[in-house]
């Protein structure tokens, strides 16, 4: 008695395909039918799930002539692909040759594979035709002049296209009134396509390649007339069911909780740009920023039990997460008192600026150092720096009461940094507090509020009234860590160092 073998783990995994419909309704429906009846699906029907999305597309009836605009088509395809990505599909099937002229642009913005129909066609050709053969192409004027087939076949095959009259007839047969796109699959439209095929044969074509997905609707009729033409929907369906749908890896995207405070956010972004090793715009890091100055004041909450900023911070982080951020940066020291309670409810990591700062100090100056902390009273009260330093073997000291009052006035006062000042009284107040910490034995000072680096910059040897001290800017350290994460994401080795 024969027993059925258990399916392998790989075959039992669900393969969920999203099909972009609406770019050619009949062709999209034909592809869906051929997917459902493909051998792979019939043999393992429980594994394959299909989502077919078709929405009104205002340019669907626009002939794809040489100068056709792709803008609306690009936006439509991207929006449908975004919907599929949110639905958890494994891969996207895009049955439209014109859309494959910009498939790479869509793929850059989508985290799942948009399956390459031209790669499917090329793989099939490599199995049935010897290199050097003459291939005839039936494509719209737009696809023809975009050079799509030349990109995939031009180096190994000779490509020929219908003559001018036959090409004009092909376009009319496809896009004209009562054409193939409208469901008229015989009569004059079929004859025009047949004449275009004959034109290709006269030029020596041994096989006809489709550059219009609607040609699958009349492929059988052409084959019965002796034309060796391929059914692209059949080929694409087979290709789609054989792909594993592994996740694509789009470029790293950094999410930034901005507005805490506003100028510090801009300063942080500038440091990311300045420290990124890039020779052109495209080598810089993608950033998505929510500049939200309405997040309640962190220090006011910690000192005076005013409005809790946790919910506003969490909501901002969730929006960054939904925008595709791979990691989140919060360029605000005091806000890190709330990070631990937020992180547990996020899928992406918040880069902990305080932990990175303490680690950088240990690596550069060694453990056992006495480190002075210039920060808001909220940060000091929360003890977040003290706890991180204690774990790393560092000793943190904060200014005395009167000196701490100077730091707070330098940040929040009417002539302070949050009011837009970076010179004058606020700088003098910070230098007095810094000198005080040096006299208490600190030889490293943390600029522990992201407004402070707007006044005092990162320095290995800063002189304060006879004291030489290292000024550590956590914003710069956070920027460097984010750059490192981006480079690791792309597989590059990171050799970044603080200057």
N, C-alpha and C positions, 0 to 999 in steps of 0.2 A: 504494500500500500504506500503510495507516494504521499509525502507530507510537504506542505508549503514551507519554504525556508523563510525565516524572519527577515524583513527588510533591513538593510543596513541602516546605521544611525543617520548617515548622510541622506539616504533616500527618504527617510521618515521626516526629515526637516521640512517645514512648510516653505514653499517658494511662492512668494506673493508678488505678482507682476501688476504694475500699473500701466494702462494703455492710454496714451494721449489721443483722444478722439476729437472730432470737430474740424480738423484741418482738411479733411476729405471724408465726408461721412460714410460713403459707400466703401471706400478703401479701408477705413478704420474698422467698419463692421466685418469686412472680408477677412482682415487680419485676425480679429477676435474669433471668428468662426474657425480659422485655420489653427489658431492656438488651441482651441478647445478640442479639435479633432486630431491634433498631432499625436504621434505614437507615444511620446514620453508622457503626455497627459493621460491618454487612455489607459496606459499601463499602470499608472500610479495617480489616480484621480484625487485621492485624499491629500496629496502633497501640494497640488497647485491651486492657488487662489488667484482670481483675476479681479481687478478693479478697472472698469472702463469709464473714463470721465469725458463727457462731451458737453461743452457750454457754447452759447452763441458767440461766434467769432465773426466780427463785422466784415473782415476782408476775405471770407471763405470763397466768395465768387470772383475775387479779383484774379484776372489772368496773370500767370507768373511770367510776364514778359521781361525783357532784359533789364529794365530799369525799375522793377517792382521794389517797393519799400518793404523791408522785413521787420520794421519796428513793432507794429501791432502783433505780428506773428511771434516775435521774440517774447513780448510781454505775456501773451496768452500761454505759450509753452511754459515759461518760467512759473507762472501762477499755478498751472495744473501740476507741474512737477513739485512745487512747494506743498501742494495739498497731498500728493502721494507721499512725500517724505514725512509729513506729519501723521499720515495714516499707517506708517510702519511697513511700507512695501519694500521688497528686496531689491527690485530693479525697475526701471522705467523703459517702456517700449514706445518709440516715437516714429510712427509710420508716415513720414513726410520727408521727401528728399530735400525740399527747400529748407526745411528746418535743420537738416543735417549740415547745411553750410555754416550754421552757427552753433552746432551741438556743443562744441568745446566751451563756448562762452557760458552756456547753461550749466554744463558740468562743473565749471569753476565755482558756481554758487550753490550747488546741490551736493548733499553728503551721501547720496546713493547713486549707483551707476545709471547713466542714461545710455542704454545699449546702442552701440554703433551699428547702424544698418549697413553702412558701407563696408565695415569690417566683416560683417556677415556675408555680404556679397563677394568680397575679395576671397574670403576663406573658401567659399563654394567654387569660385572660378579656379583657384589654385588646384582643386581636386579634379577638374574636368577639362581644363584647357592648358596647353603647353605655353610657356613664355614665348613672346614674339608673335603670338597669334593676333589677328585683326578682330577687334571687338567693336560692334556697332552699338551706339548709344541712342536711346529714345528718351529725351529729357526736355523739360520746359526750357524756354529761352533763358530764364533766370539761372537755373541750375547749370545749363550748358556754359554760359559765359562766366559763371562763378568759378569754373575750373574744378568742381567737386570730383569728377571722375578722373581728371588728370592727377589729382593728389593721390588717389588710391591705386590707379592702374597705369598712369602715364609712363612710368619708368620701365615697365616690363612688357607692355603691350602697345600695339598701334591702335589708336582710337579713331573711329570715323563717325560722322554725324550725317543725318539726312541732308539732301540738297535744300536750297532755299525754298523752293515751291513745296516740297514734301514737308519741310519743317513748319511752314505756315499752315499747311493742311493738318498737321499733327496738333498744333496749338488750337486750331478751330475745332477739331474733333474732340479735344479734351475739354476746352473751356467755353466753347461757343454755345449758343442756344440749342437745346436738345443734344448736348454733347454727352460724353461718357460720364463726366462728373454728375450729370443730372439723371443718370441711369439708362441712357440710350446706348445699348451695348451692341447693336447691329446696324445694318443699313449704312448710311454715308459715314458716320464716325468710324465704324470698323474698317470700311474701305480705305479711309484716309490713313489710318494706322498701318494697314497692310501695305499701302504704297510707300510709306516711310520705311518699312522693313525691307521692301524690295530695293529701295535706294541704297540701303546699307549693304545688302547682299551684292549689289553691282559694284560696290567699292571693296569687295573682298571679305566682308565680315563673315566669320564662321559661326558667330553667336551674337545674339542681340541681348543687350543688357538694359533692363528697365530703369529709367530715371524719373518715373512717375508711378506712384503706388497704385493708381487706378488702372494701370495696364494689367494688373493681376486679374481684373474683372473680365478681360477679353483674351487672356493668355491662352486658354484652352482652344478658342476659335482660331487664333493665329497658329498654334502648333498643328492643328488639324489641316491647315493650309500649307504645311511644310516649313514654317518659320521656326528656327531654333531660338526660341525666346524663353527667358527665365521668369518664373513666378516669384517676385520679390517677397510677397507676403508669406508664401510657403517657406522660403529660405529664412526669412527673418523670424518666423514663428519657431522653426527648428533651432535656430541660434539662441533665441530667448529662453527656451526650455532647457537648454544645456548649460546656461550660465549659472554660477553659484550665487550671484548677486552679492558679492562681498562689498562691504561698505567702502565707498570712495573716501579719500582723505583730502578734504578741501583745505585751503591755507589756514593757518592759525589765526584766530580772531580773539582779541583781547577786549573784555568788557570792563568798563570803567564806571564806578559809582562817582559821579561828578557833583560839584556844587558844595562840597564839604571841606574847604570853601572853594568858591569859584576860581579865584586866581591860582590857588594851589593845584587845581585840576589842570589848568592850562600849562602851568609849570611842569607838572608830571608828564603830560603828553609831549611837551617840548624835549624833555630829557629822554623819553623813549625814542623819539625821532633822532635826536643828536647822537645817541649812543648805538643806534642800529647800524651795523656795517652794511651799507647799501650803496650801490653805484648808480641806481636809477629808482624812480618812484615805485616801480612794481616790486622792489625788493624790501620795501618797508612793511611794517606790521599793520594788518587790518585792526582797526579799533572801532568799537561801538560804545558811545558815551551817552549816559543819561545825566545831563547837567541839571541836578535837582536841588537847588538851594533851599527848597521848602522842607527838606528833611529836618526835623526838629534838632535844636542845638544839643550836641552830645554832652558838652561840659555842663550845661544848665541842668540836664537830667541827672548827671552823676553827683553834682554838688547840691542842687536844690530840689531834686525830685520833680522837676518840671516834665513836660511831655516826653514820653518814652519814644526814642527814634527807631526802635527795633523793627516795628511794622513797616515803616517807610523805607528803611534800608533793605529789608527782606523783599518787599514788593519791587524795588528797583533792581535788586539782584535777579529776581525771577524774570523780569522783563529782559535783562541782559542774557540770561540763560536761554530764553525763548528766541532771542535774536541770533543764537548760534555761538555765543562766546565759549571758548575753550577754557578760559580762566578769567577770574574777576579780580581787579585791583581796586582798592579803596584808598586813595591818597589822602588819608586823614588818620592821624595817630590815635586820637581819642575814640574814633569810631571802632577801633579794634577791641575796645572793651565789650562790644556787642557781637563780635564776629563768631565766637564759639557757639552762641545760641542760634545763630542763623545758619552756620555751615551744615549742621546736621540735616537741614531741610532742603539742601541744594544738591543738584547732580554734578555741578562743576566746582572746582576748588576756588576758594578765595585765597589769593597769595598773601600770606601773613607778613606784612611789612615789618612788624616788630621782631618776629622770630628771625627774619632774614637779616635785620640790622644787627641783632645780637650775635648771630653766627658770623657775620662779616667782621665784626670787631674782634672776636676770638681768633679768627683765621689770620687777621692782619696784625694784631697786637698781642695775642696770647691771652690765656685765662688768668684770673687773679688780678686784673686791672681794676682800678677804681674809676668808675664812669659817671660823669656828671650828666644830669638829665634836665634839659631846658624844654618844658612842655606845659600844657594847660594844667590847671589844678585838677581838672577832671581826669586827665590821663594819670596824674600822680596818685590821686585818690583811688583809682581803679586798680593800681598796682600791676597792670599788665606788663609794663616794662620790667618791673622789679622781679616778677615771677619768671619771665623769660631769661633774665640775666642770672637769676639764682640757679636755674637749671644748667646754665652754661659756665658757671663758676666765676661770674663777674659780680662786682659789688657796685650797686647803684646808689648815688647820693643825689638828693634834690635840694634846691635852694631853701634857705630859711624863710620864715613867713614874710618878712619885709621884702626880701629879694624876689620871692615868688609873686608878690603883689606887683612888682615892676614888670615881670614877665607877662602877667595877665594884662596889664595896662598896655604893654607893647603890642599885644595881639588884639585886644578888644577895645582899647581906649579911643577917644575921639581923634587922636593923632596916631592911631595904631595901624597895624598891617591890614586888618580886615576892612578898615576904612579907606585903604588905598595908599597908605604911606609906607615907604621903604627906606627913607632917610630921616635924619633929624632925631627927635625925641625917642621914637621907638627903637632906633638903632643904639642910641646911648643907653637906654634902659637894659637892653639885652646884653650889652658889653659889661655893664656893671654886674649883672647877675652871673655872667660867664666868669668874670674875674673872681667873684665870690666863690664859685665852685672850684676854680683852680687853687685858691688859697686853702680850700678844704681837702686838697690832695688829688683832685681829678686831673688826669693828663689826657683824657679822651672825653669829649662832650658830644652828646646826642642832640641834634636839632629836632627835638621830639614833637614838634607841631609843624605841619606841612606849610604853614605860612612863614616859618622862620628862615628857610632857605631863600626866600625872596629878599632877605636882608643880609644874612650871613651865609656864604657859600661853603660847600664842601672843601676841606683843606687838610692836608697832612701836617702842616706846621703853621698854625695861625698864632700870631703874637698878640697877647693881651697884657699890656702894662708889665712887661718883663716875663710873663709866663708864655711858654710855647705849648700849644695844645692842638690836638687833632680834632677838627670839627667833622662830625659824621652826619651826612644828610640821608635820612631814611627814604626820602622820595627818589633819590638817585639809585639807592640800593634796590628799591622796589622796581624801578625801571629796568635795571640790569637783569634782575631775576626774570622779569617778564620777557625780555629779549632772549634770555637763555632758554626759557620754555618754548618760545616760538621756534628757535633754531633746532631744539631737540625734536619738536613736532615734525619739522621738515627733514629730519635725519642729518642735520649739520652738527658738526662739533662746535662747541662754544668755547672760545678762548678770550672771553671778556674779562677785563680787570678794571677795578676802580682806579681812577687816576688821582 
